[in-house]
Amino acid sequence: MKKIDDLTLANVSSFSAFLIPATSLCLKSGYAYGVLLFLLSSLFSFRRWCRYPQSKQTVIIALLFIGMAILWYELSYFENKEWDRASKYLAGAVCLLYAMAFPPKREAFYWGLAVGCAGGGVLGIWQVYVLGMYRANGFTNAIQWGNIALLMATMLGIQLCIFWQRQSWLHRAIVIICILLGLEASVLSAARGGWLALLVVIPVMALFIFRYRRDIFLKFSALLVVAGFAVAITNFDMLAKRWQKAEAEIGHYFGGQQVDTSLGIRLEQYRSAIEMIKEKPLLGWGSEGYLHEMRKRVDEGRYDRSIHEYNFVHHEFLDLWVKNGVIGVAIQMFAYVYVFYIFWPSRRRMHPFEGNVDLWRTQLSLRLCGVTLVLMYFLFNQSVQFFVQNNGIIFFVFPILIVWSALHDYQSKRLAHN
């Protein structure tokens, strides 16, 4: 009976890992269904997993989630008096410990990414080319939605490349179409910052594939060329207009002609935040103090009125620094560095799996997904504060715990095999 119960809980964990990416782009608050299922299963099975021996790395990840919950509680409390953002990090810490005891399958997350990319692409095409919207946004902020679509397509593409030889032509064709639809969703959202992030991530992933899988390096390169060409040629007008608009907005800002544009507002926020950081670099102004002082200076004419309505800076580290000082920046930076470190597929970590091709490929695919997630979030946040939106928090916390717990499960299988 216990084995059946364990299997049931593991299946719920896998279904949750599928549901989170599968519904995130195509349904309103779609990410919430998988998260809610994950959390309810965690709470109802607390007595089953609370005594499970956790690794030091897992404990540190859980403590990082709790630390970020405290940080974001302080950042958001003075704005809305709620635990909304902090609660998602706390839920992630609980679900992480549950997932380590009842880990999801990599395949569940893989197909969740595929379904999510397909749904997001179809919805984006419908919104732009049928409804006539200027940019696709799913049912949320266009930048967040487009960047998450790009992240999902990238993680899906990495796994397809690594398991390429194991799949049928039909499987490859279906997943390639899903990847193209995910990229299409990103392009139709006109989220320019995400495209710049991809220019950094692609060479990093190519380096790993060349290092470990030279047999598919040419296929990987060809897939990138075909995908890039297909997406660019079908959206040439939009891409050209967005590039021209970016050049015009930057020129108008530095020429003193117009500030209240997408990039102009960001540049004005950066100027104001840097000047305020210089005055209180160690402890920051606090959330309430920052908003009061920024709006006071806007009213005095020191900064353009276009930034008055924003309660955050469109740059993660400037936003944290001006509000929480060096401590806030250190907590967030440590989270990036530590998670990046534990997923890094070093030769020492990969060597024990060389005797089992399937486990080796699984290890590499999961580790590269973890590295990609952290790297792309870091780059996304240089032009927007990704963690002020619910889906931004969810898609950082829950893929980390899904990938990490699945990675741990396959490591356990190697030990059992030996």
DACOR-V176833 format. One record per residue. N is the residue number from 1. RES is the residue in one letter. PHI is phi in radians with two decimals (* if undefined). PSI is psi in whole degrees, -180 to 180 (* if undefined). Layout:
# DACOR-V176833
n=N res=RES phi=PHI psi=PSI
n=N res=RES phi=PHI psi=PSI
This chain:
# DACOR-V176833
n=1 res=M phi=* psi=-39
n=2 res=K phi=-1.10 psi=-40
n=3 res=K phi=-1.11 psi=-39
n=4 res=I phi=-1.11 psi=-43
n=5 res=D phi=-1.09 psi=-43
n=6 res=D phi=-1.07 psi=-42
n=7 res=L phi=-1.13 psi=-40
n=8 res=T phi=-1.09 psi=-45
n=9 res=L phi=-1.15 psi=-38
n=10 res=A phi=-1.15 psi=-38
n=11 res=N phi=-1.17 psi=-38
n=12 res=V phi=-1.12 psi=-41
n=13 res=S phi=-1.07 psi=-44
n=14 res=S phi=-1.15 psi=-41
n=15 res=F phi=-1.14 psi=-37
n=16 res=S phi=-1.13 psi=-41
n=17 res=A phi=-1.13 psi=-30
n=18 res=F phi=-1.31 psi=-44
n=19 res=L phi=-1.19 psi=-37
n=20 res=I phi=-1.03 psi=-53
n=21 res=P phi=-1.31 psi=-31
n=22 res=A phi=-1.11 psi=-34
n=23 res=T phi=-1.90 psi=-3
n=24 res=S phi=-1.13 psi=-34
n=25 res=L phi=-1.70 psi=-25
n=26 res=C phi=-1.86 psi=-9
n=27 res=L phi=-2.12 psi=150
n=28 res=K phi=-1.16 psi=125
n=29 res=S phi=0.93 psi=37
n=30 res=G phi=-1.07 psi=-31
n=31 res=Y phi=-1.10 psi=-22
n=32 res=A phi=-1.21 psi=-28
n=33 res=Y phi=-1.16 psi=-49
n=34 res=G phi=-1.16 psi=-39
n=35 res=V phi=-1.11 psi=-44
n=36 res=L phi=-1.10 psi=-42
n=37 res=L phi=-1.11 psi=-43
n=38 res=F phi=-1.02 psi=-49
n=39 res=L phi=-1.18 psi=-44
n=40 res=L phi=-1.09 psi=-42
n=41 res=S phi=-1.11 psi=-38
n=42 res=S phi=-1.11 psi=-44
n=43 res=L phi=-1.21 psi=-42
n=44 res=F phi=-1.24 psi=-23
n=45 res=S phi=-1.89 psi=22
n=46 res=F phi=-0.93 psi=-44
n=47 res=R phi=-1.17 psi=-20
n=48 res=R phi=-1.42 psi=-36
n=49 res=W phi=-1.89 psi=-9
n=50 res=C phi=-1.15 psi=-25
n=51 res=R phi=-1.70 psi=4
n=52 res=Y phi=-1.17 psi=130
n=53 res=P phi=-1.23 psi=117
n=54 res=Q phi=-1.68 psi=145
n=55 res=S phi=-1.27 psi=161
n=56 res=K phi=-1.05 psi=-40
n=57 res=Q phi=-1.11 psi=-40
n=58 res=T phi=-1.12 psi=-43
n=59 res=V phi=-1.07 psi=-41
n=60 res=I phi=-1.14 psi=-41
n=61 res=I phi=-1.06 psi=-45
n=62 res=A phi=-1.07 psi=-42
n=63 res=L phi=-1.15 psi=-34
n=64 res=L phi=-1.12 psi=-42
n=65 res=F phi=-1.07 psi=-41
n=66 res=I phi=-1.16 psi=-41
n=67 res=G phi=-1.08 psi=-40
n=68 res=M phi=-1.22 psi=-32
n=69 res=A phi=-1.10 psi=-44
n=70 res=I phi=-1.11 psi=-44
n=71 res=L phi=-1.06 psi=-47
n=72 res=W phi=-1.35 psi=-22
n=73 res=Y phi=-1.12 psi=-45
n=74 res=E phi=-1.14 psi=-38
n=75 res=L phi=-1.23 psi=-34
n=76 res=S phi=-1.80 psi=-16
n=77 res=Y phi=-1.08 psi=-43
n=78 res=F phi=-1.28 psi=-13
n=79 res=E phi=-1.52 psi=-44
n=80 res=N phi=-2.35 psi=2
n=81 res=K phi=1.01 psi=31
n=82 res=E phi=-2.23 psi=165
n=83 res=W phi=-1.73 psi=16
n=84 res=D phi=-0.91 psi=-56
n=85 res=R phi=-1.25 psi=-44
n=86 res=A phi=-1.07 psi=-36
n=87 res=S phi=-1.09 psi=-30
n=88 res=K phi=-1.24 psi=-35
n=89 res=Y phi=-1.21 psi=-40
n=90 res=L phi=-1.13 psi=-41
n=91 res=A phi=-1.07 psi=-38
n=92 res=G phi=-1.10 psi=-39
n=93 res=A phi=-1.11 psi=-42
n=94 res=V phi=-1.16 psi=-47
n=95 res=C phi=-1.15 psi=-30
n=96 res=L phi=-1.07 psi=-48
n=97 res=L phi=-1.14 psi=-36
n=98 res=Y phi=-1.15 psi=-45
n=99 res=A phi=-1.14 psi=-30
n=100 res=M phi=-1.16 psi=-33
n=101 res=A phi=-1.41 psi=-34
n=102 res=F phi=-2.28 psi=76
n=103 res=P phi=-1.23 psi=144
n=104 res=P phi=-1.34 psi=163
n=105 res=K phi=-1.52 psi=145
n=106 res=R phi=-1.04 psi=-39
n=107 res=E phi=-1.08 psi=-33
n=108 res=A phi=-1.14 psi=-45
n=109 res=F phi=-1.16 psi=-40
n=110 res=Y phi=-1.03 psi=-50
n=111 res=W phi=-1.29 psi=-26
n=112 res=G phi=-1.11 psi=-42
n=113 res=L phi=-1.08 psi=-42
n=114 res=A phi=-1.10 psi=-49
n=115 res=V phi=-1.11 psi=-41
n=116 res=G phi=-1.12 psi=-43
n=117 res=C phi=-1.09 psi=-44
n=118 res=A phi=-1.10 psi=-46
n=119 res=G phi=-1.12 psi=-41
n=120 res=G phi=-1.15 psi=-42
n=121 res=G phi=-1.13 psi=-44
n=122 res=V phi=-1.10 psi=-44
n=123 res=L phi=-1.12 psi=-41
n=124 res=G phi=-1.09 psi=-43
n=125 res=I phi=-1.08 psi=-42
n=126 res=W phi=-1.10 psi=-46
n=127 res=Q phi=-1.16 psi=-40
n=128 res=V phi=-1.47 psi=-48
n=129 res=Y phi=-1.65 psi=-15
n=130 res=V phi=-1.88 psi=-51
n=131 res=L phi=-1.42 psi=-16
n=132 res=G phi=1.37 psi=21
n=133 res=M phi=-1.22 psi=148
n=134 res=Y phi=-1.15 psi=-40
n=135 res=R phi=-2.57 psi=142
n=136 res=A phi=-1.25 psi=143
n=137 res=N phi=-2.43 psi=9
n=138 res=G phi=1.08 psi=-117
n=139 res=F phi=-2.33 psi=32
n=140 res=T phi=-2.60 psi=-158
n=141 res=N phi=-1.20 psi=132
n=142 res=A phi=-1.06 psi=-40
n=143 res=I phi=-1.15 psi=-48
n=144 res=Q phi=-1.05 psi=-47
n=145 res=W phi=-1.09 psi=-47
n=146 res=G phi=-1.16 psi=-39
n=147 res=N phi=-1.19 psi=-39
n=148 res=I phi=-1.15 psi=-39
n=149 res=A phi=-1.06 psi=-43
n=150 res=L phi=-1.13 psi=-42
n=151 res=L phi=-1.08 psi=-45
n=152 res=M phi=-1.11 psi=-44
n=153 res=A phi=-1.10 psi=-38
n=154 res=T phi=-1.17 psi=-47
n=155 res=M phi=-1.12 psi=-36
n=156 res=L phi=-1.18 psi=-43
n=157 res=G phi=-1.10 psi=-38
n=158 res=I phi=-1.06 psi=-46
n=159 res=Q phi=-1.19 psi=-38
n=160 res=L phi=-1.09 psi=-43
n=161 res=C phi=-1.08 psi=-43
n=162 res=I phi=-1.21 psi=-35
n=163 res=F phi=-1.76 psi=18
n=164 res=W phi=-0.92 psi=-49
n=165 res=Q phi=-1.20 psi=-19
n=166 res=R phi=-1.51 psi=-8
n=167 res=Q phi=-1.85 psi=153
n=168 res=S phi=-1.34 psi=166
n=169 res=W phi=-1.11 psi=-35
n=170 res=L phi=-1.13 psi=-45
n=171 res=H phi=-1.01 psi=-48
n=172 res=R phi=-1.05 psi=-44
n=173 res=A phi=-1.08 psi=-44
n=174 res=I phi=-1.09 psi=-47
n=175 res=V phi=-1.22 psi=-36
n=176 res=I phi=-1.08 psi=-41
n=177 res=I phi=-1.07 psi=-42
n=178 res=C phi=-1.08 psi=-42
n=179 res=I phi=-1.08 psi=-45
n=180 res=L phi=-1.08 psi=-38
n=181 res=L phi=-1.19 psi=-36
n=182 res=G phi=-1.12 psi=-43
n=183 res=L phi=-1.12 psi=-38
n=184 res=E phi=-1.07 psi=-41
n=185 res=A phi=-1.05 psi=-42
n=186 res=S phi=-1.12 psi=-45
n=187 res=V phi=-1.12 psi=-44
n=188 res=L phi=-1.20 psi=-20
n=189 res=S phi=-1.35 psi=-17
n=190 res=A phi=1.05 psi=35
n=191 res=A phi=-1.49 psi=88
n=192 res=R phi=-1.13 psi=-34
n=193 res=G phi=-1.07 psi=-34
n=194 res=G phi=-1.16 psi=-37
n=195 res=W phi=-1.12 psi=-38
n=196 res=L phi=-1.14 psi=-37
n=197 res=A phi=-1.08 psi=-37
n=198 res=L phi=-1.14 psi=-31
n=199 res=L phi=-1.14 psi=-23
n=200 res=V phi=-1.54 psi=-41
n=201 res=V phi=-1.21 psi=-40
n=202 res=I phi=-1.01 psi=-49
n=203 res=P phi=-1.08 psi=-35
n=204 res=V phi=-1.13 psi=-47
n=205 res=M phi=-1.16 psi=-38
n=206 res=A phi=-1.10 psi=-37
n=207 res=L phi=-1.07 psi=-45
n=208 res=F phi=-1.17 psi=-42
n=209 res=I phi=-1.14 psi=-40
n=210 res=F phi=-1.14 psi=-35
n=211 res=R phi=-1.26 psi=-41
n=212 res=Y phi=-1.83 psi=-28
n=213 res=R phi=-2.36 psi=65
n=214 res=R phi=-1.09 psi=-22
n=215 res=D phi=-1.18 psi=-23
n=216 res=I phi=-1.98 psi=9
n=217 res=F phi=-1.08 psi=-42
n=218 res=L phi=-1.15 psi=-37
n=219 res=K phi=-1.13 psi=-42
n=220 res=F phi=-1.05 psi=-47
n=221 res=S phi=-1.10 psi=-43
n=222 res=A phi=-1.11 psi=-40
n=223 res=L phi=-1.07 psi=-41
n=224 res=L phi=-1.11 psi=-45
n=225 res=V phi=-1.09 psi=-47
n=226 res=V phi=-1.11 psi=-46
n=227 res=A phi=-1.09 psi=-46
n=228 res=G phi=-1.09 psi=-43
n=229 res=F phi=-1.15 psi=-45
n=230 res=A phi=-1.09 psi=-44
n=231 res=V phi=-1.23 psi=-41
n=232 res=A phi=-1.18 psi=-43
n=233 res=I phi=-1.21 psi=-31
n=234 res=T phi=-1.45 psi=-11
n=235 res=N phi=-2.32 psi=33
n=236 res=F phi=-1.04 psi=-45
n=237 res=D phi=-1.08 psi=-44
n=238 res=M phi=-1.13 psi=-44
n=239 res=L phi=-1.10 psi=-42
n=240 res=A phi=-1.12 psi=-42
n=241 res=K phi=-1.14 psi=-40
n=242 res=R phi=-1.16 psi=-38
n=243 res=W phi=-1.16 psi=-45
n=244 res=Q phi=-1.11 psi=-39
n=245 res=K phi=-1.14 psi=-40
n=246 res=A phi=-1.08 psi=-45
n=247 res=E phi=-1.08 psi=-43
n=248 res=A phi=-1.15 psi=-43
n=249 res=E phi=-1.13 psi=-42
n=250 res=I phi=-1.14 psi=-43
n=251 res=G phi=-1.10 psi=-42
n=252 res=H phi=-1.14 psi=-37
n=253 res=Y phi=-1.15 psi=-53
n=254 res=F phi=-1.26 psi=-19
n=255 res=G phi=-1.51 psi=-2
n=256 res=G phi=1.27 psi=19
n=257 res=Q phi=-1.58 psi=-40
n=258 res=Q phi=-2.70 psi=132
n=259 res=V phi=-1.90 psi=-34
n=260 res=D phi=-1.38 psi=59
n=261 res=T phi=-2.14 psi=172
n=262 res=S phi=-0.97 psi=-53
n=263 res=L phi=-1.37 psi=-31
n=264 res=G phi=-1.09 psi=-42
n=265 res=I phi=-1.11 psi=-42
n=266 res=R phi=-1.06 psi=-47
n=267 res=L phi=-1.12 psi=-36
n=268 res=E phi=-1.22 psi=-38
n=269 res=Q phi=-1.10 psi=-42
n=270 res=Y phi=-1.08 psi=-42
n=271 res=R phi=-1.09 psi=-46
n=272 res=S phi=-1.16 psi=-42
n=273 res=A phi=-1.13 psi=-43
n=274 res=I phi=-1.09 psi=-41
n=275 res=E phi=-1.15 psi=-38
n=276 res=M phi=-1.29 psi=-35
n=277 res=I phi=-1.09 psi=-39
n=278 res=K phi=-1.04 psi=-28
n=279 res=E phi=-1.44 psi=-33
n=280 res=K phi=-2.42 psi=70
n=281 res=P phi=-1.29 psi=-28
n=282 res=L phi=-1.46 psi=-50
n=283 res=L phi=-1.85 psi=-14
n=284 res=G phi=1.30 psi=-180
n=285 res=W phi=-1.62 psi=-12
n=286 res=G phi=1.38 psi=158
n=287 res=S phi=-1.08 psi=-50
n=288 res=E phi=-1.16 psi=-42
n=289 res=G phi=-1.13 psi=-40
n=290 res=Y phi=-1.10 psi=-50
n=291 res=L phi=-1.07 psi=-42
n=292 res=H phi=-1.12 psi=-47
n=293 res=E phi=-1.22 psi=-41
n=294 res=M phi=-1.08 psi=-46
n=295 res=R phi=-1.20 psi=-33
n=296 res=K phi=-1.10 psi=-44
n=297 res=R phi=-1.22 psi=-33
n=298 res=V phi=-1.12 psi=-45
n=299 res=D phi=-1.10 psi=-29
n=300 res=E phi=-1.40 psi=-7
n=301 res=G phi=1.55 psi=9
n=302 res=R phi=-1.35 psi=-28
n=303 res=Y phi=-2.27 psi=157
n=304 res=D phi=-1.15 psi=146
n=305 res=R phi=-1.16 psi=-15
n=306 res=S phi=-1.10 psi=-22
n=307 res=I phi=-1.60 psi=-4
n=308 res=H phi=-1.06 psi=-37
n=309 res=E phi=-1.37 psi=-14
n=310 res=Y phi=-1.56 psi=132
n=311 res=N phi=-1.74 psi=10
n=312 res=F phi=-2.54 psi=159
n=313 res=V phi=-1.64 psi=138
n=314 res=H phi=-1.34 psi=51
n=315 res=H phi=-2.85 psi=118
n=316 res=E phi=-0.95 psi=-52
n=317 res=F phi=-1.29 psi=-33
n=318 res=L phi=-1.17 psi=-39
n=319 res=D phi=-1.12 psi=-46
n=320 res=L phi=-1.18 psi=-41
n=321 res=W phi=-1.17 psi=-45
n=322 res=V phi=-1.20 psi=-26
n=323 res=K phi=-1.69 psi=-43
n=324 res=N phi=-2.01 psi=3
n=325 res=G phi=1.22 psi=-160
n=326 res=V phi=-1.11 psi=-33
n=327 res=I phi=-1.07 psi=-45
n=328 res=G phi=-1.07 psi=-44
n=329 res=V phi=-1.11 psi=-41
n=330 res=A phi=-1.12 psi=-41
n=331 res=I phi=-1.09 psi=-48
n=332 res=Q phi=-1.17 psi=-41
n=333 res=M phi=-1.17 psi=-39
n=334 res=F phi=-1.10 psi=-38
n=335 res=A phi=-1.05 psi=-46
n=336 res=Y phi=-1.07 psi=-52
n=337 res=V phi=-1.12 psi=-43
n=338 res=Y phi=-1.19 psi=-46
n=339 res=V phi=-1.13 psi=-40
n=340 res=F phi=-1.04 psi=-43
n=341 res=Y phi=-1.13 psi=-46
n=342 res=I phi=-1.25 psi=-21
n=343 res=F phi=-1.60 psi=-16
n=344 res=W phi=-0.95 psi=123
n=345 res=P phi=-1.47 psi=73
n=346 res=S phi=-1.23 psi=163
n=347 res=R phi=-1.07 psi=-36
n=348 res=R phi=-1.11 psi=-39
n=349 res=R phi=-1.33 psi=-31
n=350 res=M phi=-1.50 psi=-26
n=351 res=H phi=-0.99 psi=-42
n=352 res=P phi=-1.09 psi=-16
n=353 res=F phi=-1.75 psi=2
n=354 res=E phi=-1.14 psi=-21
n=355 res=G phi=-1.40 psi=-11
n=356 res=N phi=-2.25 psi=105
n=357 res=V phi=-1.06 psi=-44
n=358 res=D phi=-1.12 psi=-46
n=359 res=L phi=-1.15 psi=-36
n=360 res=W phi=-1.10 psi=-46
n=361 res=R phi=-1.14 psi=-39
n=362 res=T phi=-1.10 psi=-45
n=363 res=Q phi=-1.01 psi=-48
n=364 res=L phi=-1.11 psi=-43
n=365 res=S phi=-1.13 psi=-43
n=366 res=L phi=-1.19 psi=-42
n=367 res=R phi=-1.14 psi=-40
n=368 res=L phi=-1.21 psi=-32
n=369 res=C phi=-1.11 psi=-43
n=370 res=G phi=-1.12 psi=-44
n=371 res=V phi=-1.09 psi=-44
n=372 res=T phi=-1.09 psi=-44
n=373 res=L phi=-1.00 psi=-51
n=374 res=V phi=-1.15 psi=-45
n=375 res=L phi=-1.11 psi=-44
n=376 res=M phi=-1.24 psi=-37
n=377 res=Y phi=-1.10 psi=-43
n=378 res=F phi=-1.01 psi=-44
n=379 res=L phi=-1.29 psi=-39
n=380 res=F phi=-0.96 psi=-43
n=381 res=N phi=-1.31 psi=0
n=382 res=Q phi=-1.41 psi=-12
n=383 res=S phi=-2.21 psi=-2
n=384 res=V phi=-2.77 psi=153
n=385 res=Q phi=-1.60 psi=96
n=386 res=F phi=-1.18 psi=-26
n=387 res=F phi=-1.53 psi=7
n=388 res=V phi=-1.53 psi=-8
n=389 res=Q phi=-1.89 psi=146
n=390 res=N phi=-1.03 psi=-45
n=391 res=N phi=-1.18 psi=-28
n=392 res=G phi=-1.13 psi=-41
n=393 res=I phi=-1.20 psi=-49
n=394 res=I phi=-1.01 psi=-44
n=395 res=F phi=-1.41 psi=-1
n=396 res=F phi=-1.64 psi=-49
n=397 res=V phi=-1.24 psi=-51
n=398 res=F phi=-1.34 psi=-39
n=399 res=P phi=-1.07 psi=-33
n=400 res=I phi=-1.07 psi=-49
n=401 res=L phi=-1.23 psi=-32
n=402 res=I phi=-1.16 psi=-50
n=403 res=V phi=-1.17 psi=-41
n=404 res=W phi=-1.15 psi=-44
n=405 res=S phi=-1.20 psi=-37
n=406 res=A phi=-1.14 psi=-40
n=407 res=L phi=-1.05 psi=-45
n=408 res=H phi=-1.09 psi=-38
n=409 res=D phi=-1.10 psi=-44
n=410 res=Y phi=-1.25 psi=-28
n=411 res=Q phi=-1.16 psi=-40
n=412 res=S phi=-1.12 psi=-36
n=413 res=K phi=-1.14 psi=-35
n=414 res=R phi=-1.12 psi=-43
n=415 res=L phi=-1.11 psi=-39
n=416 res=A phi=-1.19 psi=-35
n=417 res=H phi=-1.16 psi=-37
n=418 res=N phi=-1.24 psi=*
